[in-house]
Amino acid sequence: MYRKKSSSLGLVLFLLVVAGIFGGVYFLNHDPRFEKVKPVIQMEKEIFWNPRNGLEVEVSDNYGLKNIEVYVEDGDNEEKISDITLNGDKNYKVKVNFPKKGILAKDNLLKLTIVVRDKSLWQFFRGNKAVKKAIVTIDKKKPELTLINNSNSIGKGGSGVAIFRVKDKSIKSIYIETNFGKKFYPNPFYKKDYYISLFAWPIFQKSFKAWVVAVDKAGNKARQYIPLYANDRKYRVSYIKAKDSFIDGKIATLAEDRPQTIKDMDRLQKLNFVNATYRIENEDLIRKTTTPTDSSKITTFNIKRFYPLRNGAVVGTYGDHRYYYYKTKDNVISQSYHMGVDMASVRNANLKTSNKALVVFAKYNGIYGNNLILYHGLGLYSLYGHCSGFLVTKGDVVKEGAVVAKTGKTGLALGDHLHFGLMVQGVMVRPAEWMDQRWIKTHITSVISKAKKIIGN
């Protein structure tokens, strides 16, 4: 009897131990305090650093950070420059400051090591540890920036071009910066370290100034002003009577593109919605489509004048500020700007591209109706609105002189015509310039040719 009781007790104890082990394993794997995920250190393996600017490294942990240590080594000496204790922060920016003494950057090189532990109780309460190392190049020199040539003038709503040289061992970004915040990004040009960019003065901006900016990976910035004569061109103001037939016809039809939005609107509210709100939505899509520029190298830009509609008469001009009134001029319901040129000839007339292009957009777009957009390189796009149909599709590459669409009256168009527009990196510019070969030669192609002569073979 005694042996049986002893065996039973031993079995019970064994089962309790096994249960305890399994329970402990389950507890360790499911209690969040024992999580096993290492912290994350957002740091490149190679860093360019100007010590005057300081250096920030982002660290994070899903449970909570406990401690961060930062070490700098010059090959002979290693120094701990930071030892930060945290109270469970999930995200933290480590500010690394160059040591004032004790460390010398030989050949402008250092080794940076960051060690991070979290608050987890894993690893016998020591937590999870992450270590990341980087080679740091000390760089205090700003990029070499030289303006080679540029258009000597620009009009409001117009375009220009600049060619410049940027040299730096760790360039990060190059762009043309304007006084109103718009940035224009360049293409590589002709030879190594040279760049070219079109730029534009939006019709809504009162003034225009521009600088070439080059920033390297260490944060060093070079900036050079582009000397330009800015011509504050004036544009037409028009008052247009919104007739009942227009509101109940085209406006009502376009409003139905957004049935939930306009369901409680009266007739005049629908007019303002289509002419203002819906127009902005359509133009935002155009802007998004036409903002990118490719990264291909430009050696020449022999753009020809745009002549999309043979024998087309101009029936609407670029930049018109249009006020739509109902019955009397003091009852203005809506206003908008006309951002292209309207041309008309015969019904369903052929529309041609004067320059080779890539089709980037070919579909319905609200007030622009069936809307075609072509890309000609260097950030320049052409737009064809109100088309009755397309003869190309997105992704097609079309040759100079190709018929790409037919005129029509889709969208906000009362009669068969073409709405023709040109964009420079998302800015709708004055088509008359790009439809004038003399202007193109004076302000674009001759500037490029002279720049190539300055650069040399």
GIVEN-V313728 format. One record per backbone hydrogen bond with DSSP energy under -1.0 kcal/mol. NH is the residue of the N-H (numbers start at 0). CO is the residue of the C=O. Records with the same first field share a line. If there is no record, write none. Layout:
NH = CO / CO
This chain:
4 = 0
5 = 1
6 = 2
7 = 3
8 = 4
9 = 5
10 = 6
11 = 7
12 = 8
13 = 9
14 = 10
15 = 11
16 = 12
17 = 13
18 = 14
19 = 15
20 = 16
21 = 17
22 = 18
23 = 19
24 = 20
25 = 21
26 = 22
27 = 23
28 = 24
29 = 25
30 = 26
33 = 30
34 = 31
39 = 59
41 = 57
42 = 40
46 = 134
48 = 136
52 = 49
54 = 95
56 = 93
58 = 91
59 = 39
60 = 89
64 = 88
65 = 116
66 = 116
67 = 83
68 = 114
69 = 81
70 = 112
71 = 78
72 = 110
73 = 76
78 = 71
80 = 69
81 = 69
83 = 67
85 = 65
87 = 64
91 = 58
93 = 56
95 = 54
105 = 103
107 = 104
108 = 105
109 = 135
110 = 72
111 = 133
112 = 70
113 = 131
114 = 68
115 = 129
116 = 66
117 = 127
118 = 63
120 = 32
124 = 120
125 = 122
126 = 121
129 = 115
131 = 113
133 = 111
134 = 44
135 = 109
136 = 46
137 = 107
138 = 48
143 = 166
145 = 164
147 = 162
148 = 162
150 = 160
153 = 228
155 = 230
156 = 200
157 = 154
159 = 198
161 = 196
162 = 148
163 = 194
164 = 145
165 = 192
166 = 143
171 = 214
172 = 214
174 = 212
175 = 183
176 = 210
177 = 181
178 = 208
180 = 177
183 = 175
186 = 195
188 = 193
189 = 297
190 = 188
193 = 190
194 = 163
195 = 186
196 = 161
198 = 159
200 = 157
204 = 201
210 = 176
211 = 223
212 = 174
213 = 221
214 = 172
215 = 219
216 = 169
218 = 215
221 = 213
223 = 211
225 = 209
228 = 151
230 = 153
232 = 230
237 = 320
239 = 322
241 = 324
242 = 240
246 = 242
247 = 243
250 = 245
251 = 246
252 = 248
253 = 249
254 = 250
255 = 251
256 = 253
257 = 254
261 = 257
264 = 261
269 = 265
270 = 266
271 = 267
272 = 268
273 = 269
274 = 270
275 = 271
277 = 272
279 = 275
280 = 276
281 = 277
282 = 278
283 = 279
284 = 280
285 = 281
286 = 282
287 = 283
288 = 284
289 = 285
297 = 187
302 = 300
305 = 433
311 = 308
312 = 343
314 = 341
315 = 341
318 = 337
320 = 235
321 = 335
322 = 237
323 = 333
324 = 239
325 = 330
327 = 325
330 = 327
332 = 323
333 = 323
335 = 321
337 = 319
340 = 419
341 = 315
342 = 417
343 = 312
348 = 345
350 = 404
351 = 307
352 = 401
356 = 397
357 = 374
358 = 395
359 = 372
360 = 372
362 = 370
364 = 368
367 = 364
368 = 365
370 = 362
371 = 383
372 = 360
373 = 381
374 = 357
375 = 379
379 = 376
380 = 422
381 = 373
382 = 420
383 = 371
384 = 418
385 = 367
386 = 369
387 = 405
390 = 403
394 = 358
395 = 392
397 = 356
400 = 352
401 = 398
403 = 350
404 = 350
405 = 388
406 = 348
407 = 416
409 = 385
411 = 366
412 = 410
416 = 407
417 = 342
418 = 384
419 = 340
420 = 382
422 = 380
423 = 426
424 = 378
425 = 289
426 = 423
428 = 421
429 = 156
432 = 429
434 = 430
435 = 432
439 = 435
440 = 436
441 = 437
442 = 438
443 = 439
444 = 439
445 = 440
447 = 443
448 = 444
449 = 445
450 = 446
451 = 447
452 = 448
453 = 449
454 = 450
455 = 451
